[in-house]
Amino acid sequence: MNNNRQEDGRAVYSVRARIVRGLLSAILILYTCITIFVIITTLLDSFKGKGDLISNFIGLPKEFVLDNYRNVIMNDNFLLFFRNSFILTFCGTIGCIFLSAMAAYGIARYEFRGKNLLTSYFLIGMMVPIQVSVLPLFLILRRIGLLNRLGGMILVYISGISMSCLVFQKFFSTLPKSLEESARMDGCHDMRIFVQIILPISKPVLFTMALITAVQQWNDFYMPMVLLGSKNVTTLTLAIYRYLGQFVRYMGQSMAAVIITLIPIIIIYFLFSSQIVEGLTGGAVKE
């Protein structure tokens, strides 16, 4: 039973609903404060010397030094690791989003035998833990000669289309079929309709899923740890793990490496978050 009501165009919530909203808000505020505190502490510690870190781990540095960043960038092949992570994230995100959008469009727009089974297959793909697929992926990549190669890891990232495919499928099913019918009358084939009409309309969902996918792949540690063992294909997350493994020796460098890894994600968020929110809210109401 819904105890909420409308009053002067505003929703008036019951006591129970207000308590639940208050608890959820308090939890989110607490989580946000903790996250901000950790990020600020890590940023400040990245500018401290080793002695200052030991005696003053939480607090302003006595003297701002850039040696940690200089050592990380210049002396430890960090630019190579950054390049590897960028290549994996960029290629994996583009391939995953495009492939999942094509698959979702076919499922949403065409009728064929096994359609519901295919949808269930993608749903199961979200339920199965990634650890279950590591051994088969390891054996497959070794058999085809792509183990410890960026190309093999890119294929693994591209194949993770389950969540994106379900999201795109729900969105495509809301689009009017008159768009495709008009285009076909003008002589457009299916691929041209998808690329020139459907994808531009789907920008809000594309940006949203691309951002989610890119963050997941950029921060991924487990799959590169298992499938990328060579130093020349090491990613940033693996490099940070090695720093943290010798944290007492490389305290400042560990903090600097974490901050450098966060910078691309923060830049992407501030560049595209407003476009994503604007697009989603603008397309939320159907005419």
N, C-alpha and C positions, 0 to 999 in steps of 0.2 A: 504494500500500500504506500502510495506516495503522499507524504505529509507536507510537501512543499507546495507553495501557492504563489500566485502572481499578485503584486500590489503596486499600482501605479507604474506598470511596465517593468518592475523589478522583481526578481525572484526572492521570496521570503522563505528561508529554510527552517525546518523544525529544529528543536534543541539537539536531537541526536545528530542531525546532519551538520549543524554548526560545530559540534564537538569533534566529529570526524574530520571536518575541514580544518579545524584548528590544530588537531594532532598532526595531520599530514603537512600542514604549513610549517609547524614547528620542526618536524623531522627534516623537511627540505631545507629550511633555514639553517639548522644545525649542520647538515651535510655540506651546504654551501660554505658556511663559515670554516669548517674543518678543511675543506679543499683549498680555499683561499689561503688559509694559514699555512698549509703545507707548501703551496706554491711559492708564497712570499718567503718562507723560511729557506726553501731550496735556492731561490734566487739570491738571497742575501749571503747564504753560505758559499755560493759559487764565487763570490768576490773576496773570500777570506783566505788567509794563509793557513797552513796546517796548525800552527800553534794557536792561532785565533779560533780555529774551528774546535780544537780540543777544549779550550777554556771557555769559549763563548759560542756554543753551538746554536742557541736560540737568542737572537739579538742582532743589533746593527754591527757591522764589521768595524773594528778599530781603524782599519785602513783598507780602502778599496784597491784590490790588486786584480790584474788581468792575466796573471801567470797561468791560472787554471785553464782558461779558455785558450790561451796560446799553446799550452802543452797538449791539450786535447786535439786542436785543429792541426797543428804543425808536426807533431811528433808521433802520432799514433794512427796514421792512415784514416783519420776520421772523415775526411772528404770522400774517400773511396767508399766507406760505409754509408755515408749520406747519399752518395750517388746510387748505390745498390738499393737502398730503401726507397729512394725516389722512383727509380725505374720499376721496381716491383709494384709500388703503390699506384703509379700512374697507369701502367699497362694493365695491371690487374683490375683496377677500378673501371677503366674504359671498356675493357673486354667483358667484364662481369655485367655491367649495366646494359651494354648494347645487346649481349646475348640473352640476358634475362628479359629485356624489353621485347625482343623478337619472339621469344618463346611465349611470353605472356600474351602478346598480341594474337598469335596463332590460336592459343587456347581460348581467348575471350571472343574472338571474331568468327572462328570456323567450327563447324560441327563435324566430328569424326568419331569413329569407334575408339573407345578407351580414353575419352577426354576426361571423365571424372577420375579414372584410375591415374592418369598423368598428374592431375591436380593433387591427388592424395600422395603421389610419389614425392612431389616437391614439399608437401607438408611433412612427410616423414623425414625428409632431409633436414628439416629444422629441429626435429626431435632427437635425432641420433647424435650422440656426443662426438666431437671431432676426434677424440682419442681412438675411437673404434676404427676410423678410416686411415690411421697413420700407417699401420703395417702394410695394407694393400697398396697405398700410394707409394710407400718406400720401395716395394718390390716392383711396381709398374715402372716407376721412374728409373730404377736401376736397370730394368730389362731394356728400356728404350734409350738408355744412355743419357738421361737428363737429370740424374741424381747429382747434387752439388753444383747445379747450374741454375742461373737466373731464369732461363727459359722454362725449365721444369716447374719452378716455383710460381712463375706467372700463370702457367696452365692450371696449377692447383687453385690459385686465387680466382681465375676466371670461372672455374667450375663451381664456385660457391654461389649459385644463383637462386637458391631456394627461397629465401626471404624476399629478395627483390622481385622474383617472378610472381609471387603471390600478391605483393603490393601492386605491381603493374597490372596484373590481371584484374584486380578489383577496380582499378582506375579506368582501364580500357573498357570495361563492361558498362561504365556510366556514360561513355561518349556516344552521341547519336550516330547511327549507321548511315544517316543521310550524307555525312561527310564523305565516306568512301563511295557511296553510290553516285554522288555528283562528280567525283573525281574520275570514276570509271567511265562515266558518260563522256568525259572529256578525253578519254583515251589513256589514262594513267594505269600502269600495271601495279600490282600489289606492293612491290618493293618501293616504288616511287611514292606511293600513297603513305607507306609507313615512314619513310625518311623525310619527306617534304611536308606532310600534313600532321601525322600522328605525333611524331617526336617533338615538333615545335609546340604543339598544344600541351604536351606532357612535361614541359620545363619544370614546373613546381615539383612534381614527383621525381623527375630525373635529378634535379639538384639535391633533393632530400636524400634519396638513396645513394647518390654518388658521395655525398658527405659522410653518411654513415659507413659506407663500404670503405672509403679512403681512410677514415680514422681507425677502423678495425684492422685493416691491412698494414697501416703504418705502425701501429702499436703491437702487431702480432709478434709473439715471441716463440710460442710452442712449435709451430710448423717450421719456421726457419731453423730452429735448434735441431730438429730431427732431420730435415731434408737438405740443409746447407751446412756442410761441415768445413769446407775450404775457407781459408782466410780471405781470399780475393772475392768471395761472394758473401762475406759477413754483412749483416744489417746493423742498423743503429741499436736496435733492442738487444742484439747479441753482444755488441760492444759494451753497452751499459752494464749488462749482466757480468761481463768479465771485470769491469771496473768494480762493481759491487762485490764481486768475489774476493777482491783484495781491498775492501773498503778502508781499512785502517791505514793502508799505505797510500791509497789514492782517494782520499776523502773529498778534497776540493775538486779534483778532476771528475769524480762521479757526479757531483752536483752540477758542474758545468756541462757535462754530457747530457744530463737530464734536461736542462734548460734548452740546450741547442735542439734536442729532439722535440721539445714542446713548441718551439717557435713556428714551424710550418703549420701545425694544426691550429694554433691560435690565429695566425694570419688568414688561413682558409676560412675559419669560423667567422671572423669579423668581416671578411670580404663578401661572403655569400649568405650569412645567416639572415640578414634583412630581406634579401631577395627570396629566400626560401619561405620565410614567414609571410611575406607579402603575397607571393604566388599561391600559397596554400589557403590563406584567408580569402584571397580574391576568387579562387575557384571552388570555395567550399559550398557556395549556394548555387544551385543550378537554376537557370532561367526557365 
